[in-house]
């Protein structure tokens, strides 16, 4: 029987979808497993060979309510067959059957969605563009919407859903930027989860440092109306007594950072800010400039097809969102598009002429 007090308390902290990413061997699987739900009330989708030791140790203490070996499931299957097999497992989950669903890692399954869209176009749209470039962008848009629908389904099945991804190299002007990585995840993962965290090795403790990519906030009613209070700083450093970074997060719920001045250890340094803001440090910019001047460009860029269509994706997705808002009788404005789409204003301004018509 689950410890409902623990489950209830952690659900209040992270209810909904959490995205966990971070450095190699930092403890992403461990962090996901420490979410507060008992193993017997957890559904674990395991597609990470490296984390098997941690999972095996835990299963010897108490087995999961459901454990799915996706590495074995994928053997001999095409991307579409693998997608269908995983969806069959998801569809078999009953609402309330588990307190937590963990998907570690999400990346390979997410990449299958594009293949499914291509081979099942009629399920998504009646009419596709006859122009290859535009149709390619439309396919990526539908794959992202499919990913969002699956995430929403998982959220309806359990109060806590944790999606784990690794990192991938970052490219600029066709050159791999040394020392720069980003989450191996789509724009959907950047937008849908309510809480996103990047785990970083901690030189002072086995408990990692957390860089908060998407912060949690609470609302309160004041005599001036609704006010939002940030719970977490952008950098979470565990206290000496914390056995898990969740202990630190719990501390911040009792002591929200939005109600006081930041401590020095809660302020990200230049490298950490480059992760949080998706920018380059001065050294990375200098290195990239020298590489471009020297003609050192190219390389095996990951997700090349999706990156090539990214510009077209943004405009098509914004147009689709605008059309949906109009169909619901909602006035389409730039602030409204920002709220619904998650895109920054500079991206919306870029396509505003097309979108507003």
Long-range contacts (C-beta under 8 A, 24 or more apart in sequence): 1-40, 2-37, 2-38, 2-40, 2-41, 2-99, 3-38, 6-36, 6-37, 6-38, 7-36, 7-37, 7-38, 7-41, 7-99, 7-159, 9-36, 9-250, 10-35, 10-36, 10-37, 10-160, 10-246, 11-36, 11-99, 11-159, 11-160, 12-253, 13-216, 13-246, 13-249, 13-250, 13-253, 14-160, 14-194, 14-195, 14-216, 14-249, 15-159, 15-160, 15-194, 16-155, 16-159, 16-160, 16-161, 16-193, 16-194, 16-195, 17-151, 17-154, 17-155, 17-161, 17-162, 17-163, 17-192, 17-193, 17-194, 17-195, 18-160, 18-161, 18-162, 18-163, 18-193, 18-194, 18-195, 18-196, 18-197, 19-162, 19-163, 19-164, 19-165, 19-183, 19-185, 19-189, 19-193, 19-195, 19-196, 19-197, 19-213, 19-214, 20-162, 20-163, 20-164, 20-165, 20-196, 20-197, 20-199, 21-164, 21-165, 21-166, 21-167, 21-183, 21-184, 21-185, 21-196, 21-197, 21-198, 21-199, 21-213, 22-167, 22-197, 22-198, 22-199, 22-200, 22-208, 23-167, 23-199, 23-200, 23-201, 24-166, 24-167, 25-50, 26-199, 26-200, 26-201, 26-208, 27-199, 27-206, 27-208, 28-104, 28-164, 28-166, 28-199, 29-54, 29-55, 29-104, 29-164, 30-54, 31-197, 31-199, 31-208, 31-244, 31-245, 31-246, 32-102, 32-104, 32-162, 32-164, 33-58, 33-102, 34-244, 34-245, 34-246, 35-100, 35-102, 35-160, 35-162, 35-246, 36-99, 36-100, 36-160, 36-246, 37-98, 37-99, 37-100, 37-160, 38-62, 38-99, 39-63, 39-64, 39-65, 40-64, 40-65, 41-65, 41-98, 41-99, 41-100, 42-66, 42-98, 42-99, 42-100, 42-101, 42-102, 43-67, 43-68, 43-93, 43-97, 43-98, 43-100, 43-101, 43-102, 43-158, 44-68, 44-102, 44-104, 45-70, 45-86, 45-89, 45-101, 45-102, 45-103, 45-104, 46-70, 46-71, 46-104, 47-71, 47-74, 47-103, 47-104, 47-105, 47-106, 47-108, 47-109, 48-104, 48-105, 48-164, 51-104, 65-97, 65-98, 66-93, 66-98, 70-108, 70-109, 74-108, 78-115, 79-111, 79-112, 79-115, 79-116, 80-112, 80-115, 80-116, 80-119, 82-108, 82-109, 82-112, 83-109, 83-112, 83-113, 83-115, 83-116, 84-116, 86-112, 87-150, 90-150, 90-153, 90-154, 90-157, 93-157, 93-158, 94-157, 95-156, 95-157, 96-157, 96-158, 97-157, 97-158, 98-157, 98-158, 99-158, 99-159, 99-160, 100-158, 100-159, 100-160, 100-161, 100-162, 101-154, 101-157, 101-158, 101-160, 101-161, 101-162, 102-161, 102-162, 102-164, 103-154, 103-161, 103-162, 103-163, 103-164, 104-162, 104-164, 105-164, 105-165, 105-166, 106-163, 106-164, 106-165, 106-185, 106-189, 107-165, 107-166, 107-184, 107-185, 110-147, 110-185, 110-186, 110-188, 110-189, 111-303, 113-143, 113-146, 113-147, 113-150, 114-139, 114-140, 114-143, 114-305, 114-306, 116-143, 116-146, 117-142, 117-143, 117-146, 133-309, 133-312, 134-312, 134-316, 136-305, 136-309, 136-312, 137-309, 137-312, 137-313, 137-316, 138-316, 140-305, 140-306, 140-309, 140-313, 141-313, 141-316, 141-317, 141-320, 144-186, 144-187, 144-188, 144-313, 144-317, 147-186, 147-188, 147-189, 148-188, 148-191, 148-192, 151-188, 151-192, 151-193, 152-192, 163-189, 163-193, 165-189, 168-302, 168-303, 169-301, 169-302, 171-299, 171-301, 171-307, 172-280, 172-288, 173-288, 173-292, 173-297, 174-297, 174-298, 174-299, 174-301, 175-288, 175-291, 175-292, 175-296, 175-297, 175-298, 175-299, 176-299, 176-301, 177-280, 177-284, 177-287, 177-288, 178-284, 178-287, 179-283, 179-284, 179-287, 180-274, 180-280, 180-284, 182-278, 183-213, 184-302, 186-306, 187-313, 187-342, 190-214, 190-342, 191-341, 191-342, 197-236, 198-275, 198-276, 199-245, 200-272, 202-237, 202-238, 205-238, 205-240, 207-238, 207-242, 207-243, 207-244, 207-245, 207-248, 208-238, 208-245, 209-235, 209-236, 209-237, 209-238, 210-235, 210-236, 210-245, 210-248, 210-249, 211-235, 211-236, 211-268, 211-272, 211-275, 211-276, 212-236, 212-276, 213-276, 217-258, 218-256, 228-258, 229-256, 229-258, 229-259, 230-256, 230-257, 230-258, 231-256, 231-257, 231-258, 232-257, 233-257, 233-262, 233-266, 233-267, 234-266, 234-267, 234-268, 234-272, 234-276, 235-265, 235-266, 235-267, 235-268, 235-272, 236-266, 237-265, 237-266, 314-343, 314-347, 314-350, 314-351, 315-350, 315-351, 315-354, 315-355, 317-341, 318-343, 318-347, 318-348, 318-351, 318-355, 319-351, 319-354, 319-355, 322-355, 322-356, 332-356
